[in-house]
Amino acid sequence: MANEINLAGKVAIVTGAGSGLGRVMTLGLAARGAKVAALDVNEDAAKKTAGEAPKGAVAVVRTDVRKAEDCANAVKRAIELHGGLHVVVNCAGLGMAWLRPDFMHKPLKFWDVEPERWQQLMDVNVRGPFLLARAAVGHLIAQKWGRIVNVTTSFNTMLRGANMPYGQSKAALEAASSAWAEDLNGTGVTVNVLVPGGAADTPMVPPASRADRSTLVRPDVMVAPVCFLASDLSNGVTGKRFIGREFDPKLPPAEAMRNSAAPIGWPDLADAAGKAQAASGVGGR
């Protein structure tokens, strides 16, 4: 069963480890025996997460993922502190609540977003995963085993109005994940996407925007699939997007994967569009 996976000997980096999905994935990996480097720009929050983990399992590395030197240092420190690196989980992100806490009641049109704030969100959500993966991938390729797990969002969220630039940042990371998986094919390093499967009960959805939180997805749905992806059981599994709430930890991992995974980036939509374009005889770009 997925909830019985043993990750002893594995070392992971998790960004955004101080809160939300990053926090639960950090604790979930540590509970199953992994050593974790908890990355967050908020060092105190990351230390609080570390304090809830088994003693010695989690080391905090204050990191601003927008900075190449911070990401390079995080990889270096993870290896120094825990003796290796096998898994990179890109979870740190800024959402619409960072732009306007009551965004669900007062929709924020794209032209209302200050260019500087737009850039900061894109830097965390798109540049950050690139910088960290770039810093880590040489080590992962050299050992012929590694995992990159990127947290994106649903297709509808990527396209929805009054949700920019969050939606477009996650669309960019979704596309990058597919390309990275192709670039790394045959190296032993896999790239997959993991999402909760709906708006999750985290600070990304602040009280000001959602009073009734009973319908929100529990963050811990991320734990079983991220632990599966961090394990040897997921050897060869790449280019997939996993939906956390559909991954049943009570099932054998292979069955849980079949029920919750599909190719990154909805290639079936691209195939359908290509066929329709070919049938119409109209060219495109």
N, C-alpha and C positions, 0 to 999 in steps of 0.2 A: 504494500500500500504506500501511496505517496507520502503519507504522514509519518512513515517509519523510516524514511531516507536518512542515512548516516553520512554527514559531510565532513567527518574527521579527516584532516589533511588538506582540506580545501581552504583557500584564502580568497576573500571577496572584498571588493570596494563597493560601497553603496553611497551614492550622492543624495543629498537632501535627507540625511539620516536623522536629523533632529526632530522631524515631525512627520505626520501623515503617513503616506505609503512607504516612504523611505525608512521611517522608524520601525514599522511593523516588519518590513522585509529584513532589516538589520537584525532585529530580535529573533525572527524566525530562522534565519540562517545560523545565528549563534546558538540557538537552542538545539539545533541538529548537528552541532559539532564543528561548524566552520569558524575560522578566525575572520574577523571583519575589521576593515578600516572604515570608520564612520566619518564621512566627509560632509561638512556643512559650513556655510559662511558664518552661521551662528554657533560658535564653539560651545557656549553654555548649553544650548539645546542638544547638541550632539553628546555632550558629557552626561546629560540626563538620560539619554537613550542608553549610553554605555553602562550607566549605573544600574540599569534594569536587566542587563545581560549577565550570563554566567561570568564569574570573576576571570579576568584575563582574556576574555573572548573578543572584546571590542576595544580597539584603540581609536582615539579621536585624532583626526588630522584636519585642522581648520583649513578650508579650501574655498576659494572663489573660483568657480568653474569657468568664469569668463576669461581667466588669465592662464595663458599657456604655461607660465612658470609654476603656478600653483598646481596645475594638473600634473606636470612632470614631477614635482616634489611629492605629490600624493602617491604616485606610483612607486617612487623611490622609497618613501617612508613605509608603505604597506609591505614592501619586500623586506626592508630592514627590520620592521617590528614583528612580522609574522613569518618570515622566512620564505616567502614566495608570493605569487599572485596567479589566480586562476579565473576569477569571475569579476566582471565589471558591470554594475547595475547603474544605469543612468536614470535617476529618478528626480533629481533636483529640478524645480520648475517654478515659474511665476505664472499665476493665472489672472483671470479677469478681476478677481477680488483685489488683487494688488493695484489695479488701475482705478477701481471704484468698488468699495465694499458692498454697496447696494445695487450692483450692476443688474441684478435680476429684476429689480423694481424700476430702475432708471436705466434703460438700455443705453449702452455706450456705442455710438456710431463710429465707424472707422475714422472719420474726419475729426472726431472729438479727442482722439488720442494724441498726446504731445509726442512729437518725433523722438525726443530723448527717452521718454518712457517706453515707446515702441521699441527702440533699439535695445534698451536694457532687457526687456522681456525676451526679445529674439536672441540676445547674447547668452542668456541663461539657458533657454530652452533648445536652441539649435547649435550655437557655437560651443557651449559647454560640453555636450555629449561628443561632439567631434574632437575637441581638444583632449578630453580624457581618453577616448578610444584610441586616438592617434598616439598618445603618450604610452599607452599600455600594450598596443598591438605587437610591437616588436618582441617584447618578452613572451607574449602568448604564442606567437608564431614559432619562436625559437624552441619552446618546449613542446610544440606540436599538440597543444591542448589548451583550450580557453573558451570562455563564454562572454559574450556581450549581450546584455539584456537592456533594451530601451523601452521606457514607459511613454506611450503616446496617448491617443484618445480614440473615440469612436468616429466613424466616417461622417455622421451627421454633425458632430461637434466641430469637425474641421471645416464644414461648409456653412454653418449657421451664421446668419447676420447678427450684428451686435455682439460678436464673439471674437473680434479681431484685435490684436494679432495672435491671441492664444491659439485659435483654430489653425491659422496658417503655419504657426511654429511647429505644431504637432504633425501637420501634413508634411512639412519639410523633413522632420525626423523620421516619419514613416517611410518616406521615399529613400532617405539616406540608409535606413536599416536594410531595405531590400537590396540596395546597391552594395552595401558593405558585405552582406551575406554572399553575394556573387563574387566580390573581390577576394574573399577569404575562402572560397570553395576549395577543398582539398588540403587545407592547411591544418585541420584539426581544431580550428577556432570557428565557433558558430555565432550567428547573430540572430536574435529573435526579439519580438515585441511582446510586451505584457501590459495589459490594461485591466482595470477592475471590472469593466462591463457596465458602466453607468456612473453617474455622479457619486463620488465616494464621500463618506462622512469624515472629512479632513478639513483643515483650515482653508483649503482651496474653495470650500463652500462655507463662508462665514455665516454666523447667526443672522446678520443683517440681510442676507440674501435668501435664506431658507429657514423659516421658523420651525416647520415640521421636518424633522430629520429621520423620521421612521422609515421613509422610502429610500433613503440613501444606502448605497452599497457599503457593507462593512469592510474596512481596510484589510482585515486579515484574510480576505479571499486571495490576496496576492502571495501569501506565504507558501502554500503547497506548490503552486506552479513555479515560483522562483527557486524553491529548493530542488524540485525536479530538474529544472534547467541547469542548476549548479552541479548536478550529480553526473556520474558516469552513465546513468540510465538514459540520459539524453544525448549520448554520443551520436553524431550524424544528424541530429535534429536541427535544422537551420532554415532561415527564411520563413519562419512561421510567426503568426500573431496569436497569442494565447489570451483568452478571456477568463479572468480570474474566477468570477462567480460560476462559471461553467466547468471549472476543473474540480472534480469531486475527489477529495483526498482519501475517501474510503474505497475507491476503486483501484485496481492495479494501474500503475502509472501509464502504461501504454494505452489502456482504455480511457483513462482520464484525459490523456493527450488527444485522442481521436475525437472526444466529445467537445473539446474546448479550443482546438487549434485549426487555423486555416492559413493560407499563404499571406504573407505581408502585402499590404497595398491593394487588395481586392483586384488581382489581375484578371478575374473573370469579367469585371466591368470594362477593362481595357480591351480584352478580347472581343467582347460584344460590340464595343464602339468601333473597333477595327473592321469587324465583319460588316457592320452597317455602312461604314464609309466605303468599303470595297464594293458593296452592293450598289451604292448610290453612284459610284463612278466619280465622286468628288474628292479631290486631293485635300491634304491637310498638312499640318505641321505640329 
